[in-house]
Amino acid sequence: MNDITMITGGNKGLGRETARRLHEAGHTVVIGARAQDRGRAAAAELGVAFVPLDVTDQESVAAAAAFIGQEYGRLDVLINNAGITGTFAPVERTVAADAGAVLDTNVLGVIRVTNVFVPLLEHSDNARIVNVSSGVGSFHDTLANGYFDWRVVPPIYAVSKTALTMLTLKYANALPGMRVNAADPGYTRTDLNGGAGAHDVTTGSDEIVRLAMIGPDGPTGTVSNNNGILAY
């Protein structure tokens, strides 16, 4: 039986490449996107399904879950990929409204989507949730690597990924029958950084794809990249 996989923000970048790879691996993939024209075009090119999905809109999220429920009756893999960097500004000059927009997408969006899709995931024999996070949200990596240049790492983006790590831990504890993990794609060339990353989306999606394909005895409550488990 094929895995049913939902990917938010699946019309471009890491989400699109993850969709392509999992579709080729035999998953029945549904991509969600706020930009409906681009989402439908990407889905047609990839040979996957599309559903309109704005992670900042509760009604949109609920409608997407209803579509998955009606079409497939369950969900095996949820990949929370949708995210924004927000404004590049020093933390002391960041406007609260700009910070709120980042947190609304990167943190509250994950809560909206995950909580609505949990009932469908509960129908799976091997439910997996993969949150696309970042090493810039790690206290350890921030201190070790000096991730303090706001022109490279927007502070509120980093804060949102720190919060996402904690959310991953909380969901892993709350949903012991599921595998809930976060993947750090590393500095990947995408629209989020203007194509300035160190590697392409195929390399960046490696850990996302791996976690999406683990078995019921796989890890849970971890944050990892291609080199292994990250320190929080």
C-alpha positions as CSV (number, residue, x, y, z in Angstrom):
1,M,0.0,0.0,0.0
2,N,1.5,3.3,-1.1
3,D,2.2,6.0,1.5
4,I,0.0,9.1,1.3
5,T,2.2,12.1,1.8
6,M,1.3,15.8,2.3
7,I,3.9,18.5,1.7
8,T,3.2,22.2,2.6
9,G,4.9,24.8,0.5
10,G,5.4,22.1,-2.2
11,N,5.4,24.2,-5.3
12,K,9.1,25.2,-5.3
13,G,12.4,24.8,-3.7
14,L,12.9,22.0,-1.1
15,G,9.2,21.2,-1.0
16,R,9.0,20.6,-4.7
17,E,12.2,18.5,-4.8
18,T,11.0,16.5,-1.8
19,A,7.7,15.9,-3.7
20,R,9.6,14.8,-6.8
21,R,11.8,12.3,-4.9
22,L,9.0,10.8,-2.8
23,H,6.8,10.4,-5.8
24,E,9.6,8.6,-7.6
25,A,9.9,6.4,-4.5
26,G,6.3,5.3,-4.8
27,H,4.5,7.7,-2.5
28,T,1.2,9.2,-3.4
29,V,2.1,12.9,-3.0
30,V,-0.1,15.9,-2.4
31,I,1.5,19.3,-2.5
32,G,-0.1,22.3,-0.8
33,A,0.7,25.9,-1.8
34,R,-0.7,29.3,-1.2
35,A,-0.1,30.4,-4.8
36,Q,-2.6,28.2,-6.5
37,D,-1.5,28.8,-10.1
38,R,2.1,27.9,-9.4
39,G,1.0,25.0,-7.2
40,R,-1.2,23.5,-9.9
41,A,1.6,24.0,-12.5
42,A,4.2,22.3,-10.2
43,A,1.8,19.4,-9.4
44,A,1.1,18.8,-13.1
45,E,4.8,18.8,-13.9
46,L,5.6,16.4,-11.1
47,G,2.6,14.1,-11.7
48,V,1.3,14.6,-8.1
49,A,-1.9,16.0,-6.6
50,F,-2.4,19.6,-5.5
51,V,-4.6,21.2,-2.8
52,P,-4.8,24.9,-2.1
53,L,-3.2,25.5,1.3
54,D,-2.3,28.7,3.2
55,V,-0.7,27.7,6.5
56,T,-1.7,31.1,8.0
57,D,-5.4,30.5,7.3
58,Q,-7.3,28.0,9.5
59,E,-10.1,27.6,7.0
60,S,-7.6,26.8,4.2
61,V,-5.9,24.3,6.4
62,A,-9.1,22.6,7.4
63,A,-10.2,22.4,3.7
64,A,-7.0,20.8,2.8
65,A,-7.4,18.2,5.5
66,A,-11.0,17.5,4.4
67,F,-9.7,17.0,0.8
68,I,-7.1,14.4,2.0
69,G,-9.7,12.7,4.1
70,Q,-12.2,12.4,1.3
71,E,-9.7,11.4,-1.3
72,Y,-7.5,9.0,0.6
73,G,-9.0,8.4,4.1
74,R,-5.7,8.7,5.9
75,L,-2.3,10.3,5.9
76,D,1.0,8.5,6.4
77,V,3.5,11.4,6.1
78,L,3.1,15.1,6.9
79,I,6.0,17.3,5.9
80,N,5.7,20.8,7.3
81,N,7.9,22.6,4.8
82,A,6.2,26.0,4.2
83,G,8.3,28.8,5.7
84,I,9.5,32.4,5.2
85,T,12.6,34.3,6.2
86,G,10.9,37.6,6.8
87,T,12.7,40.9,7.0
88,F,16.5,41.0,7.2
89,A,17.1,43.4,10.1
90,P,19.0,43.6,13.4
91,V,16.9,42.2,16.2
92,E,16.8,45.6,18.0
93,R,15.3,47.2,14.8
94,T,12.9,44.4,13.9
95,V,9.3,45.6,13.9
96,A,7.0,43.4,15.9
97,A,4.5,43.0,13.1
98,D,7.3,41.7,10.8
99,A,8.3,39.3,13.5
100,G,4.7,38.2,13.9
101,A,4.4,37.3,10.3
102,V,7.4,35.0,10.4
103,L,6.2,33.3,13.6
104,D,2.7,33.0,12.2
105,T,4.0,31.0,9.2
106,N,6.9,29.1,10.6
107,V,5.5,28.2,14.1
108,L,1.8,28.8,14.2
109,G,1.4,27.4,10.7
110,V,3.0,24.1,11.8
111,I,0.6,24.0,14.7
112,R,-2.5,24.7,12.5
113,V,-1.5,22.1,10.0
114,T,-0.3,19.4,12.3
115,N,-3.3,19.6,14.7
116,V,-5.8,19.4,11.8
117,F,-4.0,16.4,10.2
118,V,-3.4,14.3,13.3
119,P,-6.7,12.5,13.0
120,L,-5.8,11.4,9.5
121,L,-2.3,10.4,10.6
122,E,-3.9,8.3,13.3
123,H,-5.3,6.0,10.6
124,S,-1.8,5.2,9.4
125,D,0.2,2.1,10.5
126,N,3.4,4.2,10.2
127,A,2.6,7.9,10.7
128,R,5.5,10.3,10.3
129,I,5.8,14.0,10.7
130,V,8.8,15.9,9.3
131,N,9.3,19.5,10.3
132,V,11.7,21.4,8.1
133,S,13.9,23.3,10.5
134,S,17.4,24.8,10.4
135,G,20.6,24.6,12.3
136,V,20.4,28.4,12.8
137,G,17.8,27.7,15.4
138,S,20.2,25.6,17.5
139,F,21.7,27.3,20.6
140,H,24.8,25.1,20.2
141,D,25.3,25.8,16.5
142,T,24.6,29.5,16.9
143,L,27.3,29.9,19.5
144,A,29.8,27.5,17.9
145,N,29.4,29.0,14.4
146,G,28.7,32.6,15.3
147,Y,25.3,32.9,13.5
148,F,24.9,36.5,14.6
149,D,25.2,38.4,11.3
150,W,21.6,39.5,10.6
151,R,22.4,40.0,6.9
152,V,23.0,36.3,6.7
153,V,20.6,34.9,9.4
154,P,17.6,37.1,10.1
155,P,17.2,36.9,13.9
156,I,13.4,36.2,14.0
157,Y,13.8,33.5,11.4
158,A,16.4,31.8,13.7
159,V,14.0,32.2,16.7
160,S,11.2,30.6,14.7
161,K,13.3,27.6,14.0
162,T,14.3,27.3,17.7
163,A,10.6,27.3,18.5
164,L,10.0,24.7,15.8
165,T,12.6,22.4,17.5
166,M,10.7,22.6,20.8
167,L,7.4,22.0,18.9
168,T,9.0,18.9,17.4
169,L,9.9,17.6,20.9
170,K,6.5,18.4,22.3
171,Y,4.7,16.6,19.4
172,A,7.0,13.6,19.7
173,N,6.1,13.2,23.3
174,A,2.4,13.8,22.7
175,L,2.1,11.4,19.8
176,P,4.2,8.4,20.9
177,G,2.6,6.2,18.2
178,M,4.1,8.5,15.5
179,R,7.6,9.4,14.4
180,V,8.0,13.1,14.7
181,N,11.3,14.6,13.7
182,A,12.9,17.8,12.3
183,A,15.2,18.0,9.4
184,D,17.9,20.6,8.8
185,P,18.5,21.0,5.1
186,G,21.6,23.1,5.6
187,Y,22.4,26.2,3.5
188,T,20.4,25.3,0.4
189,R,20.1,27.4,-2.7
190,T,16.4,28.5,-2.7
191,D,14.3,31.6,-3.1
192,L,14.5,32.1,0.7
193,N,18.2,33.1,0.4
194,G,18.2,34.4,-3.2
195,G,20.0,31.4,-4.5
196,A,23.0,32.0,-2.3
197,G,23.2,28.6,-0.6
198,A,26.1,26.2,-0.5
199,H,24.3,23.2,-2.1
200,D,21.3,22.4,-4.3
201,V,17.8,21.3,-3.3
202,T,18.6,17.6,-4.0
203,T,21.3,17.6,-1.3
204,G,19.1,19.8,0.9
205,S,16.2,17.4,0.7
206,D,18.2,14.3,1.6
207,E,17.4,14.4,5.3
208,I,13.8,15.3,4.7
209,V,13.3,12.4,2.4
210,R,15.2,10.0,4.8
211,L,12.9,10.9,7.7
212,A,9.8,10.7,5.5
213,M,10.7,7.1,4.8
214,I,11.7,5.7,8.2
215,G,9.9,2.7,9.7
216,P,7.8,2.6,12.8
217,D,10.9,1.7,14.8
218,G,12.7,4.8,13.6
219,P,13.8,7.8,15.7
220,T,11.4,10.4,17.1
221,G,12.0,13.7,18.7
222,T,15.2,14.4,16.9
223,V,16.6,17.2,14.8
224,S,19.1,16.0,12.2
225,N,20.9,16.8,9.0
226,N,23.1,14.9,6.6
227,N,25.8,14.5,9.2
228,G,23.5,13.1,11.9
229,I,21.7,14.4,15.0
230,L,22.1,18.1,15.9
231,A,22.7,19.4,19.4
232,Y,19.9,21.7,20.5
